[in-house]
Amino acid sequence: MRNFNSEILKVNDKHGNPIEIGTVVVWQVVDTARAVFDVDDYEEFVQVQVETAIRALASRYPYDAEEHELSLRGSPDAVAQALTEEVQERLKIAGVKVIEARISHLAYAPEIAQAMLRRQQAQAIISARRLIVDAAVGMVQQALTHLERENVVVLDEEKKAAMVNNLMVVLTGEQSASPVINTGTLYG
């Protein structure tokens, strides 16, 4: 068995973003006659075909994606399987069997790395906010249901709206809530 560590290539992902990608491929010759007679230099052939497969693979996947889509960074096992199949298809003519192929290096190209990092951070903030809002809505619904079920207080629609507003502000706010002590009546 032999290993081939590709050079780090600069290619475009599915969305056209420039990325750096490198792989390691473990392979072996299984048909020596084909390896010797069907290609000029099977080791050089492996190198060229691996690099061609990397370029093809990178163009089919985005570097990063939403949860429902496969991506180079987020789906390493699926991408490794696709890379293994891609390289194997290209090398079968030379009597070479691919044992394993994996991405060994993956990064945004330096010229866009900072911008893409900011984008990833913004997406993380949006995801966190969405989670916070969803949880807050559930808590408000539970509070209203519990108050009604236990007959703690009877709220008309206007009071419910005010309570929902106050709870959402407290539950989703960046800062801690400051309690307000009401010394009079609610409407007086």
Long-range contacts (C-beta under 8 A, 24 or more apart in sequence): 1-26, 1-27, 1-28, 1-99, 2-26, 2-27, 2-28, 4-46, 4-47, 4-50, 5-104, 6-47, 6-50, 6-51, 6-54, 6-104, 7-51, 8-105, 9-51, 9-54, 9-55, 10-109, 11-54, 11-55, 11-58, 11-59, 12-58, 12-59, 13-58, 13-59, 13-61, 13-62, 13-63, 13-72, 14-58, 14-59, 14-60, 14-61, 14-62, 15-62, 15-63, 17-62, 17-63, 17-108, 17-109, 17-112, 17-116, 18-108, 18-109, 18-111, 18-112, 19-58, 19-63, 19-72, 19-106, 19-107, 19-108, 19-109, 20-105, 20-106, 20-107, 20-108, 20-109, 21-54, 21-58, 21-72, 21-103, 21-105, 21-106, 22-54, 22-103, 22-104, 22-105, 22-106, 23-50, 23-54, 23-83, 23-101, 23-102, 23-103, 23-104, 24-101, 24-102, 24-104, 25-50, 25-87, 25-98, 25-100, 25-101, 26-98, 26-99, 26-100, 26-101, 27-87, 27-91, 27-96, 27-97, 27-98, 27-99, 28-96, 28-97, 28-99, 29-95, 29-96, 29-97, 30-95, 30-96, 30-97, 31-95, 32-95, 33-95, 34-93, 34-94, 34-95, 35-94, 35-95, 35-96, 38-93, 38-94, 38-95, 39-93, 39-94, 42-94, 42-95, 42-96, 45-91, 45-94, 45-96, 46-91, 46-94, 46-96, 49-87, 49-90, 49-91, 50-87, 50-90, 50-101, 52-90, 53-83, 53-86, 53-87, 53-90, 53-101, 54-83, 56-86, 57-82, 57-83, 57-86, 63-106, 63-108, 63-116, 64-116, 64-120, 72-103, 72-106, 73-106, 76-102, 76-103, 79-103, 129-172, 132-171, 132-172, 133-172, 135-171, 136-167, 136-168, 136-171, 136-172, 137-168, 139-167, 139-171, 140-164, 140-167, 140-168, 140-171, 143-167, 159-186
